[in-house]
Amino acid sequence: GLACGVTLAVVGGRQVSLVFRALSKTERPVYLTLLFLIGAHVSPVDWQAWLMLPGFVALRFLGKVVGGRLAARAGAGTLRLPPQLGYALIAQGGVSLCVLIEYLRLVSGPTAQLLLDEGVLAAIVNEALGARSFPKSLQNAAPDAPALALEVGRGEAP
């Protein structure tokens, strides 16, 4: 998936826009099916997962915000990144859930189950936090700076 995305970004043009539209129509149904199937393996009564959840989410949130600020500062001369980049990185996504379910399938046992429970609970919380924090990442540092926009499939330099 990542290699395909990089290839499309390099190629650019109309094909990227067509692929983006096709994938955007199928992404949500596939993601919801993935969540449904993974949810069948979660044990919500695992008290250890609930106990670790606040610390994991808080440390992950802090790491994303600080890491985003450092990345925006380090790439300031090369890339046009929003100053609050870390807020756009809060949502966890489905790849981490796929890794967790594969780990449970390959290793199994109580530790693997605990990791799956923790990961799924954290993904739910992080998705909710990401939805609320993402708009903050689009705010500009200077009021006269041009608005940040994502242009998909244009194939041209900013």
C-alpha positions in Angstrom: 0.0 0.0 0.0 2.7 2.5 0.9 4.8 1.7 -2.2 1.7 2.1 -4.3 1.0 5.5 -2.7 4.6 6.7 -3.2 4.5 5.5 -6.8 1.3 7.4 -7.5 2.6 10.5 -5.9 5.7 10.4 -8.1 3.8 9.7 -11.3 1.1 12.3 -10.7 -1.5 13.3 -13.2 -5.0 12.3 -13.8 -4.5 8.6 -12.9 -3.7 9.6 -9.3 -7.0 11.4 -9.0 -8.9 8.5 -10.5 -7.2 6.0 -8.1 -7.8 8.3 -5.2 -11.5 8.6 -5.9 -11.8 4.8 -6.4 -10.0 4.1 -3.1 -11.9 6.7 -1.2 -15.2 5.0 -2.1 -14.0 1.6 -0.7 -11.9 2.8 2.3 -14.7 3.3 4.8 -16.6 0.0 4.1 -13.4 -2.0 4.3 -12.2 -0.2 7.4 -15.6 -0.8 9.2 -15.5 -4.5 8.2 -12.0 -4.7 9.7 -13.2 -3.1 12.9 -16.1 -5.4 13.1 -14.0 -8.5 12.7 -11.3 -7.4 15.1 -13.9 -6.3 17.6 -15.1 -10.0 17.8 -11.7 -10.9 19.3 -11.6 -8.1 21.9 -12.3 -8.9 25.6 -13.8 -5.7 27.1 -13.7 -7.2 30.6 -9.9 -7.2 30.7 -9.3 -4.8 33.6 -5.5 -4.5 32.9 -6.2 -3.0 29.4 -8.5 -0.4 31.0 -5.9 0.3 33.7 -3.2 1.0 31.1 -5.4 2.9 28.7 -5.1 6.4 30.1 -1.3 6.3 30.4 -0.8 4.8 26.9 -3.2 7.4 25.2 -1.6 10.3 27.1 1.9 9.3 26.3 1.1 8.7 22.7 -0.7 12.0 22.4 2.2 13.8 23.9 4.7 12.0 21.7 2.7 12.9 18.5 2.4 16.6 19.4 6.0 17.0 20.5 7.2 14.9 17.5 5.1 16.9 15.1 6.5 20.2 16.4 10.1 18.9 16.1 9.4 17.7 12.5 7.8 21.0 11.5 10.7 22.9 13.0 13.3 20.5 11.3 11.6 20.6 7.9 10.8 24.3 8.0 13.3 25.2 5.3 12.5 22.3 3.0 8.8 21.3 3.5 5.8 23.5 4.1 4.3 21.8 7.2 1.8 23.2 9.6 3.3 24.3 12.9 0.8 22.1 14.8 1.6 19.0 12.7 1.4 16.6 15.7 -2.4 17.1 16.0 -2.9 15.6 12.6 -1.1 12.4 13.7 -3.3 11.5 16.6 -5.7 9.2 14.9 -4.4 5.6 15.0 -5.7 4.0 11.8 -6.2 0.5 10.8 -2.7 -0.7 10.2 -1.9 -0.9 13.9 -5.0 -3.0 14.4 -4.0 -5.3 11.6 -0.6 -5.8 13.2 -2.2 -6.5 16.6 -4.6 -9.1 15.2 -1.8 -10.8 13.3 0.3 -10.9 16.5 -2.7 -12.5 18.3 -3.0 -15.0 15.5 0.7 -15.9 15.4 1.6 -15.8 19.1 -1.7 -16.1 21.0 -1.8 -16.3 24.8 -2.8 -13.8 27.5 -0.1 -11.2 26.6 -1.2 -11.1 23.0 -4.8 -10.8 24.1 -3.9 -7.9 26.4 -2.0 -6.1 23.6 -5.0 -6.5 21.3 -7.5 -5.3 23.9 -5.3 -2.3 24.7 -4.7 -1.5 21.0 -8.3 -1.6 20.1 -9.4 0.5 23.1 -6.6 3.0 22.4 -7.6 3.1 18.7 -11.2 4.1 19.6 -10.0 6.8 22.0 -7.4 8.1 19.6 -9.9 8.2 16.7 -12.2 10.4 18.9 -9.3 12.6 20.0 -8.0 12.8 16.4 -11.3 14.0 15.1 -11.3 16.8 17.6 -7.7 17.7 17.3 -7.1 17.5 13.5 -8.6 21.0 12.8 -6.0 22.5 15.1 -3.3 21.2 12.8 -4.6 23.3 10.0 -4.3 26.6 11.8 -1.6 28.8 10.5 1.1 30.3 12.7 0.9 33.7 11.0 -2.4 35.3 10.1 -1.1 36.5 6.7 0.3 33.0 5.7 -1.6 31.3 2.9 -4.0 28.6 3.8 -2.7 25.0 4.0 -4.5 22.7 1.5 -4.0 19.1 0.4 -4.0 18.7 -3.3 -4.3 15.1 -4.4 -3.4 14.0 -7.9 -2.2 17.4 -9.2 1.3 16.1 -9.9 2.8 19.6 -9.6 5.2 21.2 -7.2 3.8 23.5 -4.5 
